[in-house]
Amino acid sequence: MRKHHWLALAFVSLLGACAASPAGPARPARINHLAFFKLKNPADADELIRDCDRKLATIRGVVSYYAGKHLDVGRATVDGDYDVGLYVGFMTEADYAGYVEHPAHIEMVRKWRPRWRWIRVHDVLDITP
């Protein structure tokens, strides 16, 4: 399995660890959208995070959100080959579709696509009842 897939699996495992139970908190969302960005200029990471915070976190239907930088904890199994990680949670597929089609999301993609070296997107569905 390629290294970047390990990062996504680790994140999904973290979300699974948050399963609703008497001993722990509820899961953050039913649909979990993860994007990992490698920027042409890593110094642009803070600007991308600020743009995500202003433009994406407030889109209707977003129930959980986070954008941040890679945390190097010195573990060889943790993929650090990205500059910004983005998590957005939704309760319904209609909310997710509305996010993708929202003018703020479209504007962000247009602005940042030329500045990406690459982007990796993973969508994870919570199957618990």
N, CA, C and O atoms as a MOPAC input file, in Angstrom:
PM7 MOZYME 1SCF
protein

 N      0.85400 1    -1.17700 1     0.00000 1
 C      0.00000 1     0.00000 1     0.00000 1
 C      0.89400 1     1.23200 1     0.00000 1
 O      1.90000 1     1.27300 1     0.70800 1
 N      0.53200 1     2.22400 1    -0.78600 1
 C      1.35600 1     3.41400 1    -0.87200 1
 C      1.25900 1     4.23000 1     0.40500 1
 O      0.26700 1     4.17300 1     1.13100 1
 N      2.31000 1     4.98800 1     0.65900 1
 C      2.45300 1     5.71300 1     1.92300 1
 C      1.27400 1     6.65000 1     2.19500 1
 O      0.79900 1     6.71700 1     3.32900 1
 N      0.79000 1     7.37900 1     1.17700 1
 C     -0.29900 1     8.33300 1     1.43600 1
 C     -1.60000 1     7.63600 1     1.81100 1
 O     -2.45400 1     8.22300 1     2.47500 1
 N     -1.75200 1     6.39400 1     1.38900 1
 C     -2.94800 1     5.65800 1     1.79600 1
 C     -2.91200 1     5.34000 1     3.28300 1
 O     -3.95500 1     5.28800 1     3.93500 1
 N     -1.71500 1     5.12500 1     3.82200 1
 C     -1.58900 1     4.87500 1     5.25800 1
 C     -2.09900 1     6.05600 1     6.06400 1
 O     -2.73400 1     5.87600 1     7.10400 1
 N     -1.82200 1     7.27700 1     5.58300 1
 C     -2.29400 1     8.46200 1     6.28700 1
 C     -3.81600 1     8.48400 1     6.33000 1
 O     -4.41300 1     8.73200 1     7.37800 1
 N     -4.43400 1     8.22400 1     5.19000 1
 C     -5.89800 1     8.21400 1     5.14700 1
 C     -6.45600 1     7.12300 1     6.05100 1
 O     -7.43000 1     7.35000 1     6.76900 1
 N     -5.84700 1     5.94200 1     6.02000 1
 C     -6.32100 1     4.85700 1     6.88100 1
 C     -6.15700 1     5.20300 1     8.35400 1
 O     -7.02000 1     4.88200 1     9.17100 1
 N     -5.05100 1     5.85900 1     8.69300 1
 C     -4.84500 1     6.26700 1    10.08200 1
 C     -5.92300 1     7.24300 1    10.51600 1
 O     -6.42900 1     7.15300 1    11.63400 1
 N     -6.28000 1     8.18300 1     9.63600 1
 C     -7.30100 1     9.15700 1     9.97700 1
 C     -8.66100 1     8.48700 1    10.13200 1
 O     -9.41000 1     8.79500 1    11.05900 1
 N     -8.97600 1     7.57200 1     9.22000 1
 C    -10.24100 1     6.84400 1     9.30800 1
 C    -10.28200 1     6.03900 1    10.60000 1
 O    -11.32100 1     5.97500 1    11.25700 1
 N     -9.15700 1     5.42100 1    10.97100 1
 C     -9.10000 1     4.67500 1    12.22500 1
 C     -9.35900 1     5.59500 1    13.40400 1
 O    -10.05500 1     5.22000 1    14.34800 1
 N     -8.80100 1     6.80000 1    13.35400 1
 C     -9.03000 1     7.78400 1    14.40800 1
 C    -10.51000 1     8.11800 1    14.50000 1
 O    -11.06700 1     8.19500 1    15.59500 1
 N    -11.15400 1     8.31800 1    13.33800 1
 C    -12.58400 1     8.60200 1    13.35400 1
 C    -13.35400 1     7.42400 1    13.94500 1
 O    -14.29800 1     7.62100 1    14.71100 1
 N    -12.95800 1     6.20300 1    13.59400 1
 C    -13.61100 1     5.01900 1    14.12500 1
 C    -13.44800 1     4.90900 1    15.62600 1
 O    -14.34400 1     4.42700 1    16.31900 1
 N    -12.31700 1     5.35200 1    16.12800 1
 C    -12.07700 1     5.32200 1    17.56100 1
 C    -13.01000 1     6.26900 1    18.30500 1
 O    -13.19500 1     6.15000 1    19.51600 1
 N    -13.58800 1     7.20200 1    17.57400 1
 C    -14.50100 1     8.18000 1    18.16700 1
 C    -15.94100 1     7.68100 1    18.13900 1
 O    -16.85500 1     8.46800 1    18.38600 1
 N    -16.17400 1     6.41600 1    17.85100 1
 C    -17.52400 1     5.87800 1    17.73600 1
 C    -18.32500 1     6.14000 1    19.00500 1
 O    -17.79600 1     6.12900 1    20.11700 1
 N    -19.61400 1     6.37400 1    18.80200 1
 C    -20.49700 1     6.63200 1    19.93300 1
 C    -20.55600 1     5.40100 1    20.83300 1
 O    -20.81200 1     4.29000 1    20.36900 1
 N    -20.32300 1     5.60900 1    22.08800 1
 C    -20.42800 1     4.54100 1    23.07800 1
 C    -20.51600 1     5.20000 1    24.44100 1
 O    -20.23300 1     6.39100 1    24.57600 1
 N    -20.90500 1     4.43800 1    25.45200 1
 C    -20.95800 1     5.02600 1    26.78800 1
 C    -19.59400 1     5.54100 1    27.24900 1
 O    -19.51700 1     6.43200 1    28.09500 1
 N    -18.51600 1     4.97900 1    26.69100 1
 C    -17.17800 1     5.35700 1    27.14000 1
 C    -16.52400 1     6.43500 1    26.27600 1
 O    -15.41900 1     6.87600 1    26.59300 1
 N    -17.17500 1     6.87300 1    25.19100 1
 C    -16.50700 1     7.82600 1    24.31300 1
 C    -17.46100 1     8.76700 1    23.61100 1
 O    -18.67900 1     8.60400 1    23.69200 1
 N    -16.90900 1     9.75000 1    22.92300 1
 C    -17.72700 1    10.75000 1    22.24200 1
 C    -18.35300 1    10.20600 1    20.96100 1
 O    -17.94700 1     9.15900 1    20.45500 1
 N    -19.33100 1    10.91900 1    20.45200 1
 C    -19.98800 1    10.55200 1    19.20400 1
 C    -19.06700 1    10.82200 1    18.02000 1
 O    -18.15000 1    11.63800 1    18.10400 1
 N    -19.32100 1    10.13300 1    16.92900 1
 C    -18.57300 1    10.37800 1    15.69500 1
 C    -18.88900 1    11.79000 1    15.21000 1
 O    -19.98100 1    12.30100 1    15.45800 1
 N    -17.93300 1    12.42500 1    14.51500 1
 C    -18.13200 1    13.82300 1    14.13600 1
 C    -19.16000 1    14.02600 1    13.02800 1
 O    -19.83800 1    15.05300 1    13.01600 1
 N    -19.29900 1    13.08900 1    12.10100 1
 C    -20.21900 1    13.26800 1    10.97400 1
 C    -20.44700 1    11.92200 1    10.30700 1
 O    -19.70200 1    10.97100 1    10.54400 1
 N    -21.45900 1    11.84100 1     9.48800 1
 C    -21.74300 1    10.61400 1     8.74000 1
 C    -20.85800 1    10.50400 1     7.50500 1
 O    -20.38700 1     9.41600 1     7.17200 1
 N    -20.63100 1    11.62400 1     6.82700 1
 C    -19.78800 1    11.67200 1     5.63900 1
 C    -18.57800 1    12.52500 1     5.97600 1
 O    -18.71300 1    13.67900 1     6.38400 1
 N    -17.39600 1    11.95200 1     5.80400 1
 C    -16.15500 1    12.61500 1     6.18600 1
 C    -15.28500 1    12.80500 1     4.95500 1
 O    -14.87100 1    11.83800 1     4.31600 1
 N    -15.01700 1    14.05600 1     4.63300 1
 C    -14.26800 1    14.44900 1     3.42800 1
 C    -12.88800 1    14.90500 1     3.87300 1
 O    -12.75400 1    15.84900 1     4.65200 1
 N    -11.85700 1    14.21900 1     3.36600 1
 C    -10.48100 1    14.54900 1     3.72700 1
 C     -9.71500 1    14.93100 1     2.46900 1
 O     -9.80000 1    14.24900 1     1.44800 1
 N     -8.97800 1    16.01200 1     2.54900 1
 C     -8.13800 1    16.43700 1     1.43400 1
 C     -6.75300 1    16.75100 1     1.97700 1
 O     -6.61300 1    17.39000 1     3.02000 1
 N     -5.73800 1    16.30000 1     1.26600 1
 C     -4.35000 1    16.54200 1     1.63800 1
 C     -3.67800 1    17.25400 1     0.48000 1
 O     -3.71500 1    16.78200 1    -0.65700 1
 N     -3.06400 1    18.39600 1     0.77300 1
 C     -2.48400 1    19.25400 1    -0.25000 1
 C     -0.96600 1    19.30400 1    -0.13500 1
 O     -0.42000 1    19.51300 1     0.94800 1
 N     -0.30600 1    19.11300 1    -1.24700 1
 C      1.12500 1    19.38700 1    -1.36700 1
 C      1.21100 1    20.64600 1    -2.22400 1
 O      0.77900 1    20.65700 1    -3.37700 1
 N      1.77000 1    21.69400 1    -1.65200 1
 C      1.81600 1    22.98700 1    -2.32900 1
 C      3.13000 1    23.16500 1    -3.08400 1
 O      4.16600 1    22.62400 1    -2.69700 1
 N      3.06400 1    23.92800 1    -4.16100 1
 C      4.28300 1    24.25600 1    -4.89800 1
 C      5.22800 1    25.05300 1    -4.00900 1
 O      6.44600 1    24.89500 1    -4.08000 1
 N      4.65300 1    25.91300 1    -3.16900 1
 C      5.43300 1    26.68000 1    -2.20900 1
 C      4.88800 1    26.38100 1    -0.80700 1
 O      3.84400 1    26.91600 1    -0.43400 1
 N      5.56700 1    25.54400 1    -0.03200 1
 C      5.07300 1    25.18800 1     1.30500 1
 C      4.84400 1    26.38900 1     2.21900 1
 O      4.08200 1    26.29800 1     3.18200 1
 N      5.49100 1    27.50300 1     1.92800 1
 C      5.29000 1    28.71000 1     2.73700 1
 C      3.86700 1    29.25600 1     2.59500 1
 O      3.46100 1    30.11400 1     3.37900 1
 N      3.10900 1    28.77700 1     1.61700 1
 C      1.72300 1    29.22000 1     1.41200 1
 C      0.72600 1    28.47600 1     2.29600 1
 O     -0.47100 1    28.75900 1     2.24600 1
 N      1.19900 1    27.53300 1     3.09800 1
 C      0.28900 1    26.70200 1     3.89800 1
 C     -0.60300 1    27.52000 1     4.82200 1
 O     -1.80600 1    27.26700 1     4.89400 1
 N     -0.03900 1    28.49200 1     5.52700 1
 C     -0.85000 1    29.29000 1     6.45700 1
 C     -1.95000 1    30.04900 1     5.72100 1
 O     -3.06800 1    30.16400 1     6.22400 1
 N     -1.64200 1    30.56300 1     4.54300 1
 C     -2.64800 1    31.28200 1     3.75100 1
 C     -3.77100 1    30.34200 1     3.31500 1
 O     -4.94500 1    30.70600 1     3.37400 1
 N     -3.41400 1    29.13600 1     2.87800 1
 C     -4.43900 1    28.16500 1     2.48400 1
 C     -5.33300 1    27.82300 1     3.67600 1
 O     -6.55400 1    27.76500 1     3.53500 1
 N     -4.74500 1    27.60100 1     4.82800 1
 C     -5.53700 1    27.28200 1     6.02000 1
 C     -6.47500 1    28.43200 1     6.36400 1
 O     -7.64700 1    28.20400 1     6.66300 1
 N     -5.97300 1    29.66100 1     6.32600 1
 C     -6.83800 1    30.81500 1     6.61600 1
 C     -7.98000 1    30.91600 1     5.60600 1
 O     -9.11700 1    31.19500 1     5.98600 1
 N     -7.68800 1    30.69100 1     4.32800 1
 C     -8.73600 1    30.72400 1     3.30400 1
 C     -9.77600 1    29.63600 1     3.56000 1
 O    -10.97700 1    29.88900 1     3.45700 1
 N     -9.32400 1    28.43400 1     3.89000 1
 C    -10.26200 1    27.34600 1     4.19500 1
 C    -11.13700 1    27.71600 1     5.39200 1
 O    -12.35100 1    27.51400 1     5.36800 1
 N    -10.51000 1    28.25800 1     6.43800 1
 C    -11.25900 1    28.65100 1     7.63500 1
 C    -12.34200 1    29.67900 1     7.29900 1
 O    -13.46800 1    29.57800 1     7.78700 1
 N    -12.00700 1    30.65400 1     6.47800 1
 C    -12.95700 1    31.71800 1     6.13500 1
 C    -14.01600 1    31.26300 1     5.14100 1
 O    -15.18400 1    31.63000 1     5.26900 1
 N    -13.62300 1    30.47300 1     4.15800 1
 C    -14.52300 1    30.16700 1     3.03600 1
 C    -15.27200 1    28.84300 1     3.17900 1
 O    -16.44700 1    28.76500 1     2.81800 1
 N    -14.62300 1    27.81000 1     3.69500 1
 C    -15.22400 1    26.48100 1     3.67200 1
 C    -15.94800 1    26.10000 1     4.95300 1
 O    -16.97400 1    25.42200 1     4.90600 1
 N    -15.43100 1    26.52400 1     6.08200 1
 C    -15.99600 1    26.11200 1     7.37200 1
 C    -17.42100 1    26.60400 1     7.58200 1
 O    -18.17000 1    26.02100 1     8.36700 1
 N    -17.79500 1    27.66300 1     6.89200 1
 C    -19.11100 1    28.27200 1     7.12200 1
 C    -20.15600 1    27.88900 1     6.07700 1
 O    -21.27700 1    28.39700 1     6.11100 1
 N    -19.80500 1    27.00200 1     5.15200 1
 C    -20.77100 1    26.58500 1     4.13800 1
 C    -21.88700 1    25.78000 1     4.80200 1
 O    -21.63200 1    24.92100 1     5.64600 1
 N    -23.10400 1    26.06900 1     4.41500 1
 C    -24.27200 1    25.38000 1     4.97700 1
 C    -24.12600 1    23.86600 1     4.78000 1
 O    -23.74600 1    23.40600 1     3.70400 1
 N    -24.42400 1    23.12000 1     5.80700 1
 C    -24.34400 1    21.66900 1     5.75800 1
 C    -23.07200 1    21.10700 1     6.36300 1
 O    -22.99100 1    19.90500 1     6.61600 1
 N    -22.07700 1    21.95300 1     6.60200 1
 C    -20.84400 1    21.51900 1     7.24200 1
 C    -21.11800 1    21.38500 1     8.74100 1
 O    -21.48900 1    22.35900 1     9.39600 1
 N    -20.93300 1    20.16900 1     9.28700 1
 C    -21.19800 1    19.94700 1    10.70200 1
 C    -19.92300 1    19.76400 1    11.51800 1
 O    -19.95200 1    19.86200 1    12.74500 1
 N    -18.81200 1    19.50100 1    10.84800 1
 C    -17.51700 1    19.42800 1    11.51900 1
 C    -16.44600 1    19.82400 1    10.50800 1
 O    -16.59500 1    19.62000 1     9.30300 1
 N    -15.36600 1    20.39500 1    11.03200 1
 C    -14.37500 1    20.98700 1    10.14100 1
 C    -13.04000 1    21.12800 1    10.85900 1
 O    -12.98500 1    21.36800 1    12.06600 1
 N    -11.95800 1    20.97400 1    10.08700 1
 C    -10.63100 1    21.29700 1    10.58800 1
 C     -9.66600 1    21.41500 1     9.41700 1
 O     -9.72200 1    20.62400 1     8.47500 1
 N     -8.78900 1    22.39700 1     9.47800 1
 C     -7.68400 1    22.52700 1     8.52200 1
 C     -6.42600 1    22.80100 1     9.31900 1
 O     -6.44400 1    23.59400 1    10.26000 1
 N     -5.32500 1    22.14400 1     8.94600 1
 C     -4.07500 1    22.35200 1     9.66000 1
 C     -2.89700 1    21.76500 1     8.91300 1
 O     -3.03400 1    21.21500 1     7.82000 1
 N     -1.73800 1    21.89600 1     9.53100 1
 C     -0.48900 1    21.41300 1     8.95700 1
 C     -0.14900 1    20.02900 1     9.50800 1
 O     -0.67400 1    19.59600 1    10.53400 1
 N      0.73900 1    19.35900 1     8.79800 1
 C      1.23500 1    18.06200 1     9.23700 1
 C      1.97600 1    18.21200 1    10.57200 1
 O      2.74100 1    19.15500 1    10.77600 1
 N      1.73300 1    17.28200 1    11.44700 1
 C      2.44100 1    17.22300 1    12.71900 1
 C      3.46400 1    16.09900 1    12.63200 1
 O      3.09600 1    14.93400 1    12.48500 1
 N      4.73300 1    16.43800 1    12.72000 1
 C      5.79100 1    15.43500 1    12.68200 1
 C      6.00700 1    14.90900 1    14.09200 1
 O      6.50900 1    15.61700 1    14.96500 1
 N      5.62100 1    13.65600 1    14.30300 1
 C      5.79000 1    13.02700 1    15.61200 1
 C      6.90400 1    11.99200 1    15.59000 1
 O      7.08000 1    11.24200 1    16.55000 1
 N      7.65100 1    11.95100 1    14.50100 1
 C      8.79500 1    11.07200 1    14.41100 1
 C      8.48900 1     9.61400 1    14.13100 1
 O      9.35700 1     8.75800 1    14.30400 1
 N      7.28000 1     9.32000 1    13.70600 1
 C      6.90100 1     7.94000 1    13.39300 1
 C      7.04900 1     7.69500 1    11.89700 1
 O      6.46300 1     8.41500 1    11.08800 1
 N      7.82400 1     6.69300 1    11.53000 1
 C      8.08000 1     6.38600 1    10.12000 1
 C      6.81500 1     5.97300 1     9.37900 1
 O      6.74400 1     6.13000 1     8.16000 1
 N      5.81700 1     5.45000 1    10.08400 1
 C      4.59200 1     4.98300 1     9.43000 1
 C      3.58800 1     6.09400 1     9.17100 1
 O      2.56200 1     5.85900 1     8.53300 1
 N      3.86300 1     7.30400 1     9.65600 1
 C      2.95400 1     8.42900 1     9.44900 1
 C      3.41200 1     9.20900 1     8.22500 1
 O      4.53800 1     9.70400 1     8.17500 1
 N      2.52900 1     9.31300 1     7.24400 1
 C      2.83600 1    10.02200 1     6.01200 1
 C      2.86900 1    11.52400 1     6.27800 1
 O      1.86600 1    12.10600 1     6.68900 1
 N      3.99400 1    12.13800 1     6.04900 1
 C      4.13400 1    13.57800 1     6.23300 1
 C      4.34800 1    14.30200 1     4.92800 1
 O      4.75400 1    15.46400 1     4.92500 1
 N      4.08400 1    13.64000 1     3.81800 1
 C      4.33400 1    14.22300 1     2.50500 1
 C      3.14700 1    15.07200 1     2.03900 1
 O      2.60400 1    14.84800 1     0.95700 1
 N      2.75500 1    16.03700 1     2.85400 1
 C      1.72800 1    17.00200 1     2.48900 1
 C      1.96300 1    18.25400 1     3.32500 1
 O      2.64900 1    18.21200 1     4.34700 1
 N      1.39100 1    19.35900 1     2.88500 1
 C      1.57400 1    20.62700 1     3.59600 1
 C      0.35300 1    21.02200 1     4.41000 1
 O      0.48600 1    21.60500 1     5.48600 1
 N     -0.84200 1    20.70900 1     3.90400 1
 C     -2.08700 1    21.06200 1     4.58700 1
 C     -3.03800 1    19.88000 1     4.51600 1
 O     -3.20000 1    19.25800 1     3.46600 1
 N     -3.66200 1    19.58000 1     5.64400 1
 C     -4.72000 1    18.58700 1     5.70200 1
 C     -6.03400 1    19.29200 1     6.00500 1
 O     -6.09000 1    20.20300 1     6.83100 1
 N     -7.08800 1    18.85800 1     5.32600 1
 C     -8.41400 1    19.45400 1     5.49200 1
 C     -9.41100 1    18.34800 1     5.77700 1
 O     -9.42200 1    17.31900 1     5.10200 1
 N    -10.25000 1    18.56500 1     6.78400 1
 C    -11.32900 1    17.63800 1     7.11400 1
 C    -12.63300 1    18.42100 1     7.14400 1
 O    -12.71900 1    19.46800 1     7.78500 1
 N    -13.66000 1    17.90700 1     6.44200 1
 C    -14.98500 1    18.51700 1     6.46100 1
 C    -16.00000 1    17.39000 1     6.61400 1
 O    -15.95400 1    16.40100 1     5.88300 1
 N    -16.92300 1    17.54500 1     7.57500 1
 C    -17.91900 1    16.52000 1     7.83100 1
 C    -19.31600 1    16.97800 1     7.47400 1
 O    -19.65800 1    18.15100 1     7.62600 1
 N    -20.12700 1    16.03600 1     6.99400 1
 C    -21.50800 1    16.29100 1     6.57000 1
 C    -22.39900 1    15.16700 1     7.08300 1
 O    -21.92900 1    14.05300 1     7.31300 1
 N    -23.66200 1    15.45300 1     7.26000 1
 C    -24.60500 1    14.42600 1     7.68600 1
 C    -25.28300 1    13.73900 1     6.50100 1
 O    -25.67700 1    12.57800 1     6.60800 1
 N    -25.42500 1    14.43900 1     5.37100 1
 C    -26.12900 1    13.84900 1     4.22500 1
 C    -25.32000 1    14.04400 1     2.94500 1
 O    -24.47200 1    14.93100 1     2.84900 1
 N    -25.60700 1    13.19100 1     1.97200 1
 C    -24.97500 1    13.33800 1     0.66800 1
 C    -25.40700 1    14.64500 1     0.00100 1
 O    -24.63300 1    15.24300 1    -0.74600 1
 N    -26.63200 1    15.09000 1     0.26500 1
 C    -27.09700 1    16.36400 1    -0.29000 1
 C    -26.27200 1    17.52500 1     0.26900 1
 O    -25.94500 1    18.45900 1    -0.46300 1
 N    -25.93500 1    17.47300 1     1.55800 1
 C    -25.08100 1    18.50800 1     2.15200 1
 C    -23.69800 1    18.50300 1     1.50200 1
 O    -23.13100 1    19.55700 1     1.21500 1
 N    -23.16500 1    17.30100 1     1.27400 1
 C    -21.84700 1    17.18800 1     0.64000 1
 C    -21.89300 1    17.72700 1    -0.79400 1
 O    -20.99400 1    18.45900 1    -1.21100 1
 N    -22.92900 1    17.37000 1    -1.54200 1
 C    -23.06900 1    17.87000 1    -2.91000 1
 C    -23.20800 1    19.38900 1    -2.91000 1
 O    -22.65100 1    20.06400 1    -3.77700 1
 N    -23.94700 1    19.93000 1    -1.94100 1
 C    -24.09800 1    21.37400 1    -1.84100 1
 C    -22.77300 1    22.06800 1    -1.56700 1
 O    -22.52300 1    23.16200 1    -2.07300 1
 N    -21.93200 1    21.43700 1    -0.77400 1
 C    -20.59600 1    21.96200 1    -0.47800 1
 C    -19.74100 1    21.99200 1    -1.74000 1
 O    -19.10000 1    23.00000 1    -2.03700 1
 N    -19.73400 1    20.88800 1    -2.48000 1
 C    -18.92400 1    20.79800 1    -3.69400 1
 C    -19.35200 1    21.84800 1    -4.71900 1
 O    -18.51300 1    22.40800 1    -5.42500 1
 N    -20.64100 1    22.11100 1    -4.79800 1
 C    -21.17700 1    23.05600 1    -5.78300 1
 C    -21.24600 1    24.49100 1    -5.25900 1
 O    -21.58500 1    25.39900 1    -6.01700 1
 N    -20.93800 1    24.71300 1    -3.99800 1
 C    -21.04200 1    26.04200 1    -3.39900 1
 C    -20.03000 1    27.00200 1    -4.03100 1
 O    -18.88500 1    26.61700 1    -4.27100 1
 N    -20.43800 1    28.24300 1    -4.30400 1
 C    -19.52500 1    29.21500 1    -4.91800 1
 C    -18.22400 1    29.41900 1    -4.13600 1
 O    -17.17700 1    29.64000 1    -4.74500 1
 N    -18.26500 1    29.35200 1    -2.81700 1
 C    -17.04800 1    29.53100 1    -2.02400 1
 C    -16.06900 1    28.37700 1    -2.27000 1
 O    -14.86200 1    28.60000 1    -2.36300 1
 N    -16.58200 1    27.14800 1    -2.37400 1
 C    -15.72600 1    25.98900 1    -2.65600 1
 C    -15.14100 1    26.09900 1    -4.06400 1
 O    -13.94800 1    25.87100 1    -4.26500 1
 N    -15.97500 1    26.44600 1    -5.02300 1
 C    -15.51500 1    26.59200 1    -6.40700 1
 C    -14.44800 1    27.67600 1    -6.49400 1
 O    -13.44800 1    27.50800 1    -7.19100 1
 N    -14.65300 1    28.78300 1    -5.79400 1
 C    -13.66700 1    29.87100 1    -5.77100 1
 C    -12.34000 1    29.40600 1    -5.17600 1
 O    -11.27400 1    29.74900 1    -5.68900 1
 N    -12.40200 1    28.63200 1    -4.10500 1
 C    -11.18300 1    28.11900 1    -3.47400 1
 C    -10.40600 1    27.21400 1    -4.43300 1
 O     -9.18600 1    27.33100 1    -4.54900 1
 N    -11.10700 1    26.32300 1    -5.11300 1
 C    -10.44900 1    25.41400 1    -6.05000 1
 C     -9.79400 1    26.21900 1    -7.17500 1
 O     -8.65000 1    25.95200 1    -7.54500 1
 N    -10.50600 1    27.18800 1    -7.71100 1
 C     -9.93100 1    28.02200 1    -8.78500 1
 C     -8.69200 1    28.77200 1    -8.31900 1
 O     -7.69800 1    28.84400 1    -9.04100 1
 N     -8.74800 1    29.32400 1    -7.12600 1
 C     -7.61600 1    30.09100 1    -6.61000 1
 C     -6.41100 1    29.20300 1    -6.32600 1
 O     -5.28100 1    29.56200 1    -6.65800 1
 N     -6.64700 1    28.04800 1    -5.71400 1
 C     -5.53800 1    27.24800 1    -5.20800 1
 C     -5.03300 1    26.16800 1    -6.15000 1
 O     -3.88700 1    25.74000 1    -6.01400 1
 N     -5.84300 1    25.70900 1    -7.10300 1
 C     -5.39800 1    24.64000 1    -8.01200 1
 C     -4.04700 1    24.95200 1    -8.66400 1
 O     -3.19500 1    24.06500 1    -8.71600 1
 N     -3.81200 1    26.17500 1    -9.16400 1
 C     -2.50500 1    26.45000 1    -9.77600 1
 C     -1.34400 1    26.42000 1    -8.77400 1
 O     -0.18100 1    26.36600 1    -9.17400 1
 N     -1.65200 1    26.45400 1    -7.49300 1
 C     -0.62100 1    26.49100 1    -6.46000 1
 C     -0.37000 1    25.12400 1    -5.82000 1
 O      0.52200 1    24.98200 1    -4.98300 1
 N     -1.16300 1    24.11600 1    -6.21600 1
 C     -0.97800 1    22.76400 1    -5.72200 1
 C      0.09000 1    22.04900 1    -6.53200 1
 O      0.16200 1    22.20100 1    -7.75100 1
 N      0.89900 1    21.28700 1    -5.86400 1
 C      1.72900 1    20.30200 1    -6.56100 1
 C      0.84000 1    19.08500 1    -6.82300 1
 O      0.86400 1    18.50400 1    -7.90800 1
 N      0.04800 1    18.70800 1    -5.79900 1
 C     -0.96700 1    17.67300 1    -5.93100 1
 C     -1.98400 1    17.80200 1    -4.79700 1
 O     -1.75400 1    18.49500 1    -3.80500 1
 N     -3.09700 1    17.12600 1    -4.97100 1
 C     -4.12800 1    17.01200 1    -3.93600 1
 C     -4.59200 1    15.56400 1    -3.90500 1
 O     -4.72500 1    14.92600 1    -4.95000 1
 N     -4.83300 1    15.05300 1    -2.72300 1
 C     -5.39600 1    13.71300 1    -2.54100 1
 C     -6.67200 1    13.86100 1    -1.72700 1
 O     -6.67500 1    14.47300 1    -0.65800 1
 N     -7.73600 1    13.30300 1    -2.23500 1
 C     -9.03700 1    13.42300 1    -1.57800 1
 C     -9.54200 1    12.03700 1    -1.21900 1
 O     -9.48300 1    11.10900 1    -2.02600 1
 N    -10.04300 1    11.90800 1     0.00800 1
 C    -10.62000 1    10.64500 1     0.49300 1
 C    -11.96500 1    10.98600 1     1.13000 1
 O    -12.05900 1    11.90100 1     1.94800 1
 N    -12.99600 1    10.24700 1     0.74800 1
 C    -14.30700 1    10.40300 1     1.34900 1
 C    -14.64500 1     9.11600 1     2.08700 1
 O    -14.52800 1     8.02000 1     1.53900 1
 N    -15.06800 1     9.26800 1     3.34400 1
 C    -15.29400 1     8.12800 1     4.22500 1
 C    -16.72900 1     8.19400 1     4.75800 1
 O    -17.16700 1     9.22500 1     5.26800 1
 N    -17.44400 1     7.08700 1     4.63200 1
 C    -18.83800 1     7.00900 1     5.07700 1
 C    -18.91900 1     6.25000 1     6.38000 1
 O    -18.39300 1     5.14300 1     6.48900 1
 N    -19.57500 1     6.83400 1     7.37300 1
 C    -19.85700 1     6.17100 1     8.64700 1
 C    -21.01900 1     5.22000 1     8.41300 1
 O    -22.10300 1     5.66000 1     8.02700 1
 N    -20.81800 1     3.93300 1     8.63600 1
 C    -21.87200 1     2.95200 1     8.36500 1
 C    -22.60500 1     2.50800 1     9.62100 1
 O    -23.46500 1     1.62900 1     9.56100 1
 N    -22.27200 1     3.10900 1    10.76100 1
 C    -22.96400 1     2.70800 1    11.98500 1
 C    -24.40900 1     3.19900 1    11.93300 1
 O    -24.70100 1     4.25200 1    11.36500 1
 N    -25.30300 1     2.42400 1    12.53300 1
 C    -26.73400 1     2.82800 1    12.51100 1
 C    -27.00400 1     4.06100 1    13.34500 1
 O    -28.14500 1     4.51700 1    13.42400 1

